[in-house]
Amino acid sequence: MAKTGEFIKNDGKKVVARNRRASFDYHLEEEFEAGLVLTGTEVKSLREGRASITDGYAHIDRGEAWIENIYIPEYLQGTWTNHAARRKRKMLLHKAEIIRITQKLKESGRTLVPLELYFSGSRVKISFALAKGKKDWDKRQALREKQDKREAERAMSLRQNR
């Protein structure tokens, strides 16, 4: 995650928080993008670059998409109108997307994992993925492949420098 007040800019969007463990812990199958229903103090807190989505998860309840357990700290200059830091927040999706996600969630072992929280213009958006959890041996194999790739690149760069 970026330091407080810093944004990571890519593709015209200002990334506030990124879930870097998602691709390590899950097989990501399909990505989606949704808007978030937030209060004013939540948006102000996000503009300061303060948020964490690593513990978050999304679900569909009665035809509505919700995201829970993402951490947006209270706005420091906020008054009695401040928000709860880990409240349930509604995601804005088209009905067809919600139906498609619901059908895919019925398959065993599927979940919705948040990937990025960012500003697209003045709107706060969240990208999330339909994912299936990895087993421990999958994680070890991914680490092994990553390490092998790094060693191969290192060997190639040493060979080119000679």
N, C-alpha and C positions, 0 to 999 in steps of 0.2 A: 504494500500500500504506500501511497505517496505520503510525504510528511504533511503535517497540518498546514492547510492553506495552499498546498501545491497540487496542481492537476497534471495528469498525464494526458497529453493531447495526441489523438490519432484519429484519422478519418473525420475531422471536424467535430469530434465529440470530446468533452472534457470528462475523463474518467475519475470518479471520486474513490471508488473501491473496487478491488479485483479479488476474486476467489482463486488463488493460485493452486490450492490443494485439490480443486475439483477434478482436474484432468488426471491427477495422481490417484485419487480415491475412487473415481468412477470411469466407466466407459461412456463417453458422451456420444449420444446418438443423433439428436436433432436439436438445433438451437431455435429459440424464439425471442422476440423482443416485446416488451409490454411497458405501458406507462404506469406510473404509481399515483395513487390518491394520497396526498400528503397535506399536512397543515403548514402554515406559514413558518413556524419556528423550525420545523423539520427541514424545509428548503433552505432557510438561512444557515442552519447548522451544516448542511451538505455543501453550501457555497464556501464554507470555511475548510472544506476537505476532510471532514471528520465523519467516518463511518466504517463499519465492518460487516461483511456479508458472509464470512467463512462459516458461521454456525447456522445460517439461514436455510430454509426449505420452503417450497411452495406446494400448494394442494388446491384441488377443485372442490368446492363445497356448494351444493345446490345451484349449480350452473354459474358460479362466480369463482374467479381465481384469486387466491389469497397468498401472501407471503408472510412468514412468521420468523421470529427470532433474528432478524437483521438488526444491527445495533446502530442507531442514529442518536448520538448523545444530545442531551438537552442543550438548547441554545443559551449561551452564557449571559446574554443581555435580555433573555426572555423573562417574562413576569409570570403571573398566575396562569397565563395562557400556554405555558410550556407543555410539551408532549411527554408521554412515557417513552423511555429509550428503546424498549423491545416490544412494542405493541404490534398487533396484527394489522397488516396494511393490504388494501385492495389493489389488485393489478388490473389494468385495463386491456382487455383483449377482445377480438371479434368473436362472435358466437360460434362461427365455424371453427376457429382455432381452439376454442374451449372444448368443443365436441371432439375434435381430432385428438387433443391431448388426453381427454377423459378415456377415449377408446384405447389409447396406447398405454395409459397408466393401469388399465385392468390386467395387462400382462404382468406376470409375477416378477418381482424384484425391481420394478421401475419406480423412479422418483424424479422430482423436479428440483434441480440444483441451480442456485443463482451463480452467474459467472462474473458479471460486471454491473456496477451501478454508475450511471453517468448522466451528464447533461447533454441533451441534443437541442441546441438552441437554448430556449429558456425552460424547456420541459425536462423533468427527471424521468429517465428510462432505466429499465433493468433488463439485462439479457440473461436468460436462463436456458438450461438444457434438459431434455429428457435423458435420463441417465440410468445405468445399471451398475450397482456396486461391484467393485473389484474384490477378488479374494486376496489373501495375503501373498500367495505365490505369484499372482498377477503383478502385484506391486513390486515384489522382489525382482521379477523378470524385467519389468519396465526400468528399474534402477540399473540392472545389469546391462541392458541394451543401451541406456543413456551413457553409462560409463564406457562401454566398448566403442560407441560412436565418438566420444570425446578423445579416447586414446588413439583411434584411427585418424582423426583430424590432427591431433598433435604430431603423430608420426609423419603425416603428409606434409605438414608445415615445416618440420625439421628437414625432410628430404628436399623440399623446394628451396630452403635457405642455403643448402650446400652448393 
